């Protein structure tokens, strides 16, 4: 059957005529509980957000549980807190995914859901009555708000879930901090939230005009900025979803309810001219398929925030590395938990690890100083790969128990003859900058093929926003008229992983390297060596960055354009060099 649409210009449906007769307002009133519940149900059914979120949890439940379990865990009950559970459709699916995974770590599951909306809570309870999870599962749905600083201070949970609820907190980051405090050491907070694409685009344009405020406008991008500002470690997952707006464009009653929920106010009582503007915005974003159905893309973001078992707050006095790169990488990820997980996966009593582009072993030294591996792990065979023989020799001197000297490959990853399907772990810490972009696909496929079926690989690399990558781009523009190849960035790696169909996760680490403006030696080292030569050594077959040796720091600082660029990083006589590093993990392909 052909679907009939009514464009904003001739929108004269019975629904519009009906609310033309009402006392229409310049600003629409808020949603009451009943209308909110009705609209929520329709909006949820029209979107694939819920289905996509459920699918993500199903695919990642094993990883979430491994991250939440440690051998020091004295409680045999896995505890989960769901903040703002709604009608429980996602929660029930999560419980169903968790139950088969409990053994052998846990004997019981305790699932606490907070839902202050009575209609939602009643529907959740009705759903629970239709389920049978077994004697080892306890689920409670509480009529309770999550008030930061007040909720169950003594009770800690292994997983805390915030699914589409951060819109409703006056201080979202305070809510995130409280959720983290509510989480047991080694546990994780999972945030599911709408991105800025789709309905938020319409909200930004019209919410203030039709609702009178923008109090609940909040997107995944805002969450990411908050976490980056606070330098809180997290992994981010982009999940595709879309909203069926067919009934919205047709002007049907249910469509207007969906639009009302999207705008967080009752559009039935809004002035007609303003309503028409919103409808027109829905038209602009909608994609109409051959079937006649209309959709707006509205992907969601999933954040996973680990609560470290051990928090390293200060650098070790033994840490003599001139920059804080590797210290940040060591303290901002649960390496001990990762190694233990891989050990439990393995069939042998030892692990095997390949260090790609090991350099002189700066990361290995940080790993020794900051990571305490579980005593159960008795042996890790450590293989080195680097085009520089002298670098491998220096890195080998930094081997420490339980690491054991393995094979040495004086070669590039492109050319090295390596064994497939043998490594439990593979990593390259700041080593992919000089791999040509055209080689990335081959290198990434090769790296994935080296892993066992249960193995995991890690690539740490700066993004294009980082000083490491951006400085050399600026240098080429200012001094070389834009000629020359820049460094490969984390975004290049992610794009190539996507093209290769290699599943991956991203853990974002943001920090600033502070250097006093009058510390000339430190500035010269950081700008000339860390940002050009030292961290980004080209292999022997590639042209050297000769200009980085020839140009002086005075020339860099005195050039008007470069001076302007560097001065943008200067605050109170201190340069703060921004570094955003993505720790990208992937599995066997």
Secondary structure, 3 states (H helix, E strand, C coil): CCCCCCCHHHCCCHHHHHHHCCCCECCCCCCCHHHHHHHHHHHHHHECHHHHHHHHHHHHHHHHHHHHCCCCCCCCEEEEEEECCCCCHHHHHHHHHHHCCCCCCCCEEEEEEECCCHHHHHHHHHHHHCCCCCCCEEEEEECCCCCCCCCCCCCCEEEEEEECCHHHCCCHHHHHHHHHHCEEEEEEEEEEEECCCCHHHHHHHHHHHHHCCCCCCCCHHHHHHHHHHCCCCEEEEEECCEEECHHHHHCCHHHHHHHHHHHCCCHHHECHHHHHHHHHHHHHHCEECCCCCEEEECCEEEEEEECCCCCCCCCCCCCCCCCCHHHHHHHCCCHHHHHHHHHHHCCCCCEEEEEECCCCCHHHHHHHHHCCCCCCCCCEEEEEEECCHHHHHHHHCCCCCCEEEEEEEECCCCCCCCCCCCEEEEEEECCCCCCCHHHHHHHHHHHHHHEEEEEEEEEEEECCCCHHHHHHHHHHHHHCCCCCCCCCCHHHHHHHHHHHCCCEEEEEEEEEEEEECCCHHHHHHHHHHHHHHCCCCCCCCCCCCHHHHHCCHHHHHHCHHHHHHHHCCEECCEEEEEEEEEEEEEECC
